[in-house]
Amino acid sequence: MVYEHRRATLRLNSGKKFRHNPVVILRSFYLRNWGAVLLQRIFRACAVILCCSGSPVQAAGIQLFNGSSGWSGAIWYPCAGEPKHVELGDLAVAVDYGLQGVKDCPVAGAKLPLVVFSHGTSGWFAGHHDTAAALADAGFVIAAINHPGDSAKDNARSSELSVFVSRPADMIRLIDFVLNDWKDKAVVDPARIGLFGFSAGGYTGLALIGAAPDYARVARGSTAATKFCEQVRSETRKPRLTDVSGPP
């Protein structure tokens, strides 16, 4: 770069020359750097404000349940107790995920919205316990189960098409359980219910609100000699929630 009086000549690889005021060039460089420093300072200040103004994080209360026919899971909810490691007993999986909470503490609040969780293929009810606890701290009731036949504890049907029918039915049963049979059902607002689904749990949520899988389209790409692919290729009907019988 060659500076002339009050102007600068910029020569590019193409050989073309462009003339710019050097004061403008230097001022732009200064402003860009000053702006980056200012942005960093603003970000740090906001982080300090958020940390100082936020209310202390409380542990989520948690109740475990382990019923018949593989119906097992947990309910998280707002609680004012001190967090500690939650012993899962028979509900534990091979890996200790460090589940924290206050077991069986009183529910704090009323008219609380409900969110039901659906884990992925061969997952388990506490696979997203950190998200569940965060939502409970924010005033939600969270209910999650091990999908029978498609969980870490029982994957007997994980490779079968039947789980695509039973999964949405599981969520309906879970909602019914929380609203009608849970001992603290009175704290739940039945007009505010949502669903969080991960992987196969995402499908579960879509099916629950009325989406119907197109097995004919999937069958064209299901060429492997697996039980699931064979079932998809032979499937000609849409899944019906009534195909799964019996309450949890």
N, C-alpha and C positions, 0 to 999 in steps of 0.2 A: 504494500500500500504506500503510495507517494502522496504526501500532503503538499498542496500549494497554498497560496495566500487565501484564507477563508474557504477553501474548497479541498476536497480529497478526491483522488482518482482511484477507483477500484477496478483492477484488471482481472477478468475472469479467465478461466482456461480457454474459452473460445476466442480470446483476444479482444473482446468488446470492452469499451471503457464506459464507466458510469460515474458521474460527478455528484458528490453529496457534500453538504456542509459538514465539516468535521465536528463542529459544536453539536449538531444534531446527532451525529453518530455517537459521540461520547456521552451526550445526555441520555440517549436511548439505552446505552449500555449501563449507565448509572441507575436509571429508573428501573430497569429489569432486575438488577441485583438488589436495589433497595426494596423493590416490591417483594422479592423472594424472602428477604429478611423479615419484612413486615408481616408477610403471610405466616411465617414460622412463629413469630411472636404472638400473633392473633390466635393461632391454633393452640399454642401452649397455654395462653390465657384462658381460652374456652375450656380446655381440659381441666385446668385448675378449678374454674368456676363450677363445672359439672361435678367434679369430685367433692367439692366443699358443700355444694347446695343440695346434693342428692341425699335422700333419707338412707339410714343404715340398712344394708341388705339383711333381711331375715331369712332364716331357713324355711324351706317349704315343708309343710306337714305331709306325711305319707302314710297311707293305709294299704297294706298288702292283702290280697285275697287269693285263695287257692281252692276252687270248687271242684265239682265233679266233671267228668268228660273233658279234662284238659283245660278247663276254664280257669285261668289264673292271670294275675296282673297286679296293678297298683293304681291308686288314686292320689294325686298330688293336690294341694290346696294351700291357701294362705295360712301362715302360722307364725306366732311370735316367739317361738322357742329357739334354743341354741342348737346349731347343726352338729350332727355327729354321724359317724359311720353307721349305715343301716345294715343290719344282719338280715340276709335274705332267706336263710335256711334252705328248705327244699326248692325254693324258687331260684337259687343261685345258678349261674352258668359257669363254664370252665374258667373264664377270666374274671378277675375281680375288677369291676369298673369304678370302684370307689364311690358307690352311691352314698350321698349325703342327704340328711334330712332329719326331721323330728317325727319319730314313729308314733302314730296314733294320738297326736296332740289335737286339742280342740280347734275347730275351723274358725278362722277370724274373718268376719264379714257376712254379708247376706246378699241375696239376689246376684250371685256370682255367675258369669258366663262359663259355659262348659266347652272344652275342646277334647275330642277323642283322638287318640293316636293310633295309627296303623303302621307297624314296622314293615321292613322289606322281607324278601324271601328268606326263610330260615333265620330271621332275626329274633328279637325278644322284646318284651314289654318295656324294659328300661334302657333300650339301646339309645334313646334320645333323652335320657334322664336330665341332662343339663338344660335342654330346652324346656322340658316339663317344669323343672324347678324355677327357671327364670319366669315362665308364664304364671306359675303359682305365686311367686313374689309380686307379680304385677296385678294380682287379683283374680286369677282364673282358677277354675277347677279343671284338672287334667286327668283323664282316665285312659289307661292303656292295658292291652291284654297280649298274651301269647296267642297268635292265631292257631287254633287246633289243627294239627297236621302240617303246619307250615311255620315252625318256629325252631329255635335252637334246641329246645327241649324235646320237640316232637316234629320231625320233618318227614313223616311217613307219606305225606301227600304233596310235598313241595314240588315234585316233578310231574304232578298230575294236573289236568285241566280243571278238576273239580274245585281247586282252591280259588279259581277265578269266580266261582259261584258262591262259595262259602264265606269268602272274605267280607264282602259287603254285608252279608247276613250277620256276621260276627259283630260288625259295628252297630247294626240296628239293635242287637241284643245288648250290647254294652250300654248304649244310650238308655234303653229301657231299664236296665239294671240300675244305673245311676239315678234316674228320675223316679223309679218306683220302689226299689229294694235297698238301696244304699242307706245306711243308718243316718247319714247326714244329708239326705236328699232335699231337705227343706231349704238349704242354703243355695241351691242351684236355680238359676233363672231359666225355665224351659223355653223361653222365647229367644234365647241367645245361645245357639249351639253351633260349633264349628268342627272341622276335621283337619288334622295334620297327617299327611301321608308321605312316606319316603319310599322310592323305588316301587315295588309292588304295592306299597301302601298308597302311592299316588294313584295307581290304577283303581285301588279300592275306593278312594274318594270320588273319582270320576264316575265309577259304576254306581255309587251310592246316590249320586244326584241325577242319574238317568242315562249316562252314556252306555252304549251297547257295543261291545267289541265286534269287529268284522272278522270272523274266523276264516271266511273264504279268502280274504286278501292275505291274511297271515299264512294260510296253508300253502300258498304258492312258494313261499320261502322256507317252509318247514320241511326240509328234505332229509334231515338226519334221521337215523334209525333209532330214535329215542322214544320212550313212552309218551312224553309230552307231544312231540311232533306227530306221532301216529294218531294221538287223540285229536289234535288240531285238524289234521287232514280229514279225519272222519266226522268232525263236528259240523252239523248242518243247522243247528238251532241256536238261538240266543240263550244265554244263561238266565235262569229264573231263580229269584231268591227263595221261592217256595220249594226248590229242590232240596234244601237243607232242612231237616226236621229236628224238632226237639229244642227246648230252651236250654240255656247254659246251666 
